């Protein structure tokens, strides 16, 4: 599916006139990127996921149908100094790998089909453990709790608390990390099928779980489902984000119907707004708390910014 999407993107780009954004006399809205990064990936498949280390200004990438992970140094006039190193993880060459940065252990973590690898400075596996007996579909980091939550094709959701082994700091053991596992009970969630998307709200300790068109909410403090699954779209949900609107937490969902919807979250999800403008599914949405602006990235090749309080588009490029 990823390769088909890539071919479709290339076809659209070849039949679209050159962009005039920012050119004199253009009637398009001006929105100039401050940094453009081109990663040359010879003999590698398209990027599947990326994670950023803010302390070292490095980016770790994984690739579609590949067990390769790459590390890139950011900076310089071109935005990227270049690929620092590359490594093949000890998993099948067609593995689906997600990379995540964990702040408390200052390490990149790679989640493969069944195992989790904590990577060292040279992307070597320093520690690994079994996440699921069957295929992992998605994973997310809850930085405040130093945990990774992993959902598998077996329908189970597990949390793994990762920390640096105290005796390792004292040089009395060779095991650098301690990993504590616990299953999360989704009793009462009414979720049927696999969990395909996980999103954390760090401020409220809430976890949103999506399965196709359904979403439920899990309270991480109370360890229970607080809002059972509801259908929020007619097409599969691609991305979720939580924001504060008028002092209350709200959920944003982007789906295959090309819509971004805004939901209040009390004892159930209630739609309070809808953002229209994309002609293809928005594959990712992100809220900037400083500017109070929502950014959406879509398969129609457009990025758009939105004012959520007024429910209108601010800019696009």
C-alpha positions in Angstrom: 0.0 0.0 0.0 2.9 2.4 0.8 4.4 1.8 -2.6 1.1 2.3 -4.3 0.7 5.6 -2.4 4.2 6.7 -3.4 3.4 6.0 -7.1 0.2 8.0 -6.8 2.1 10.9 -5.3 4.7 10.9 -8.0 1.9 10.8 -10.7 0.2 13.8 -9.1 3.4 15.7 -8.8 4.3 15.1 -12.5 0.9 16.4 -13.6 0.8 19.5 -11.3 2.0 22.8 -12.4 5.1 24.2 -10.5 4.3 25.9 -7.2 4.1 29.7 -7.2 4.0 30.0 -3.5 5.9 33.1 -2.4 6.6 34.3 -6.0 5.9 37.9 -6.9 2.4 38.4 -8.3 1.2 35.0 -7.0 -2.3 35.0 -5.7 -1.4 32.0 -3.4 -1.0 32.7 0.3 2.7 33.2 1.2 4.0 30.5 3.5 7.8 30.0 3.2 9.3 27.0 4.9 12.2 28.0 7.2 14.0 24.7 6.7 13.8 22.1 3.9 15.4 18.8 4.5 16.2 16.3 1.8 17.4 12.9 2.9 19.1 10.9 0.1 18.5 7.3 0.8 20.3 5.1 -1.7 19.0 1.6 -2.0 16.6 2.2 0.9 12.8 2.0 1.0 10.7 5.1 1.8 10.8 6.4 5.4 8.2 4.7 7.6 8.9 6.6 10.9 11.3 9.1 12.3 12.2 10.2 15.9 14.1 13.3 17.0 16.7 13.5 19.8 16.6 17.2 20.9 19.8 16.9 23.0 22.0 15.8 20.1 20.0 17.2 17.2 19.9 13.8 15.6 17.1 12.0 13.7 16.6 8.3 13.6 14.6 6.8 10.7 13.1 3.4 9.8 12.0 2.3 6.4 9.1 0.5 4.7 9.7 -3.3 4.4 13.2 -3.0 5.8 15.1 -3.9 9.0 17.5 -0.9 8.5 17.6 2.0 10.9 19.5 5.2 10.0 20.9 8.1 12.1 21.1 11.6 10.7 22.9 14.7 12.1 21.0 17.9 11.8 22.5 21.3 11.2 24.5 23.1 8.5 23.3 25.2 5.6 21.4 22.3 4.0 19.7 21.4 7.2 21.3 17.9 7.3 25.0 17.2 7.8 24.5 13.7 6.6 23.9 10.2 7.6 26.0 9.4 10.6 25.5 5.6 10.6 23.2 2.8 9.5 22.5 -0.5 11.1 20.6 -3.7 10.4 18.5 -4.9 13.3 18.5 -8.7 14.0 14.9 -9.1 12.7 13.6 -10.2 9.2 14.7 -8.0 6.4 11.0 -7.2 5.6 10.2 -6.1 9.2 8.0 -3.1 10.0 9.9 -1.0 12.5 8.7 2.0 14.4 11.4 4.3 16.0 10.7 6.3 19.2 12.9 8.6 21.3 12.8 8.0 25.1 13.9 11.0 27.0 14.5 9.4 30.4 17.0 6.9 29.0 18.3 9.3 26.3 18.0 6.6 23.7 16.2 5.7 20.5 13.9 2.7 20.8 13.0 0.5 17.8 9.8 -1.6 17.9 9.8 -4.4 15.4 7.2 -7.1 14.7 7.4 -8.7 18.1 10.5 -7.3 19.9 11.6 -3.9 21.3 15.2 -2.8 20.9 16.9 -0.1 22.9 19.6 1.3 20.6 23.0 2.6 21.5 25.0 5.5 20.0 26.0 3.4 17.0 22.4 2.1 16.7 23.5 -1.2 18.1 20.9 -3.1 20.2 22.0 -2.5 23.8 19.0 -4.3 25.2 15.9 -6.0 23.8 12.8 -7.8 25.0 9.7 -9.6 23.7 6.7 -7.2 23.3 4.1 -9.6 21.9 3.9 -13.1 20.8 2.2 -12.0 17.6 2.7 -9.0 15.3 2.9 -5.5 16.8 0.6 -3.0 15.0 1.5 0.3 16.8 3.4 1.8 19.7 3.7 5.1 21.5 5.8 6.6 24.3 4.4 8.1 27.5 7.4 10.2 28.3 6.1 11.4 31.7 5.8 7.8 32.9 8.9 6.5 31.1 6.8 3.9 29.4 6.1 2.5 26.0 2.7 1.1 25.2 2.5 -1.5 22.5 -0.6 -2.9 20.8 -0.5 -6.2 18.9 -2.5 -8.2 16.4 -3.5 -10.4 19.3 -5.8 -7.6 20.5 -3.7 -7.0 23.7 -2.2 -3.7 24.8 0.9 -3.8 27.1 2.8 -1.1 28.9 6.6 -1.4 29.4 8.3 0.8 32.0 11.9 1.3 30.9 14.6 2.8 33.2 18.3 2.7 33.7 19.4 -0.1 36.0 20.8 1.5 39.2 23.5 -1.2 39.6 24.6 -0.5 36.0 25.3 3.1 37.0 27.3 1.7 39.9 29.2 -0.5 37.4 28.1 -3.6 39.3 26.1 -5.2 36.4 26.2 -5.5 32.7 22.5 -5.1 32.2 21.9 -1.4 31.4 18.2 -1.3 31.7 15.3 -2.6 33.7 12.0 -3.3 32.0 8.7 -3.9 33.8 5.8 -5.2 31.8 2.1 -5.0 32.7 -1.0 -5.6 30.5 -3.6 -2.9 30.3 -7.2 -4.0 30.7 -9.6 -2.6 28.1 -12.6 -4.1 29.9 -15.7 -2.1 29.0 -14.0 -0.4 26.0 -16.3 -2.1 23.5 -13.3 -2.1 21.1 -13.7 -4.9 18.5 -10.6 -5.7 16.4 -7.0 -4.5 16.5 -5.8 -1.2 18.1 -4.2 0.7 15.2 -3.4 4.0 16.8 -2.3 5.2 20.3 -2.2 8.8 21.5 -1.2 10.2 24.9 -2.3 13.4 26.6 0.7 14.0 28.9 -1.1 16.7 31.0 -4.2 14.7 31.9 -2.7 11.2 31.9 -5.3 10.1 29.3 -4.7 7.6 26.5 -6.7 7.5 23.3 -7.0 4.2 21.5 -8.3 3.9 17.9 -9.5 0.9 16.1 -10.4 1.7 12.5 -13.3 4.2 12.9 -13.7 3.8 16.7 -12.0 5.6 19.6 -12.1 4.9 23.3 -10.3 6.8 26.2 -8.3 5.1 29.0 -7.4 6.8 32.3 -3.8 6.0 33.0 -4.1 7.0 36.7 -7.3 5.0 37.4 -6.2 2.2 35.0 -9.6 1.9 33.4 -11.6 2.8 30.4 -13.5 6.1 31.0 -15.2 6.5 27.6 -16.2 3.4 25.7 -15.6 3.1 22.0 -17.6 5.4 19.7 -17.6 5.7 15.9 -16.2 9.1 15.1 -15.8 8.8 11.3 -17.0 6.8 8.4 -13.5 6.0 7.2 -10.4 4.8 9.1 -8.8 7.3 11.5 -5.2 8.2 10.6 -4.2 10.6 13.3 -5.3 11.9 16.7 -4.3 15.0 18.8 -5.5 16.5 22.1 -5.7 20.2 22.7 -7.2 22.7 25.3 -10.2 24.7 24.0 -11.7 27.2 26.4 -9.8 25.5 29.3 -11.2 22.0 28.5 -9.5 19.0 26.8 -10.7 18.3 23.3 -9.8 15.5 20.8 -9.0 16.1 17.2 -9.3 13.2 14.7 -8.2 13.1 11.1 -9.5 10.3 8.9 -9.7 8.8 5.4 -12.8 10.9 4.6 -10.4 13.9 4.4 -12.1 15.6 7.4 -10.6 16.8 10.7 -13.2 16.7 13.5 -13.1 18.3 17.0 -14.6 16.4 19.9 -15.4 17.4 23.5 -14.5 14.7 26.0 -16.7 14.4 29.2 -18.5 11.1 29.6 -18.6 10.6 25.8 -17.2 12.1 22.6 -19.4 15.0 21.3 -18.6 16.7 18.0 -18.1 20.4 18.4 -16.5 21.3 15.1 -15.2 20.1 11.7 -12.3 21.4 9.5 -12.7 21.0 5.8 -10.1 21.9 3.1 -8.0 18.8 2.3 -9.0 16.7 -0.7 -7.1 13.6 0.4 -6.8 12.0 3.9 -4.7 14.0 6.4 -2.0 11.6 7.4 -0.8 13.6 10.5 -2.0 16.5 12.6 -0.1 18.4 15.3 -1.1 21.2 17.6 1.5 23.9 18.4 0.8 25.1 22.0 2.9 28.2 21.7 1.0 29.6 18.6 -2.2 27.8 19.4 -2.3 26.6 15.8 -3.2 23.2 14.4 -1.0 21.9 11.6 -2.3 19.2 9.2 -0.3 17.3 6.6 -2.2 15.5 3.9 -1.8 13.0 1.0 -3.1 15.8 -1.3 0.5 17.2 -0.9 -0.7 20.3 1.1 0.1 21.4 4.6 -2.5 23.6 6.3 -2.7 25.6 9.5 -5.9 26.2 11.4 -7.3 28.4 14.1 -9.3 26.0 16.2 -11.2 28.6 18.2 -12.6 30.1 15.1 -12.7 26.9 13.1 -11.0 28.4 10.0 -7.9 27.9 7.9 -5.1 30.3 8.4 -2.6 29.3 5.7 -1.5 26.5 3.3 1.5 25.6 1.3 
